[in-house]
């Protein structure tokens, strides 16, 4: 079996070595494509692959149709909207993710961005503390739960909305469950987004919802940029000079946001939520183990396509 690691943003060298070890110990061959600049390089590399490990790389219909021997794609991370699931299913390709492996890294970044914003981006002026503030977590999955755990260490009051998460999980974590997004945004000065980009959620974080937030509101986005209605966010921030937005996913209108809102807005230059040595290692090794298990036992536990 040929297992291709295809990453235009490479894993750390230590992670690559660990992934390779898992693959080769199983008797498979490890192929490596890093820092590629052209899609043609990916198309050439996948032609011999039985399995692919990716990060944010785009696996669309063109890639899948070229990869005649491909049986499985594993996204080293939680999100998988960069893979054409319908074509994968049509081509009898299993698509998996590695939920939970990057969660702590993303959660730590979310809290770090909260501190950064509330201390006025470290400009030397008097800021505000997180302790005693209300934090709303929108989607209580692996990342959201880690955000709650860390935020409670800061002394924050933590609320969450997630219609797909059983209430007893939040209760066990001492997190207050609310019954709607509207209630969450109305109650909390801080909102941390952890929703995926789906037909239901795209552009759902809009003017009406955000304008329910209390004064001196802060929105933190370490999820997906597509969930934000960007023109309506601009309108809101023009009207509410108390509102701040920090994001790990640069908006399409970054230049406009930056020029208009100065120190009420910050975006990382590129998505770095999972960019830690530990997360690199955890997600990559998990992906390799899932591929080995898939071929040796047929295990499809983390399959995300039909």
Buried (B, 14 or more C-beta within 10 A) or exposed (E): BBBBBBBBBBBBEEBBEBBBEBBEEBEBBBBBBEEBEEBEBBBEBBEBBBBBBBBBBBBEEBBBBBBEEBBBBBBBBBBBBBBBBEBBBEBEBBBBBBBBBBBBBBBBBBBEBBEBBBBBBEEEEEBEEBEEBBBBBBBBBBBBBBBBBBBBEBEBBBBBBBEEBEEEBBEEBEBBBBEEBEBBBBBBBBBBBBBBBEEEBBEBBBBEBBBBBBEBBBBBBBBBBBBBBBBBBBBBBEEBEEBBBBBBBBBEBBEBBBEEBEEBBBBBEEBBBBBBEBBBBBBBBBBBBBBBBBBEEEBBEBBBBE
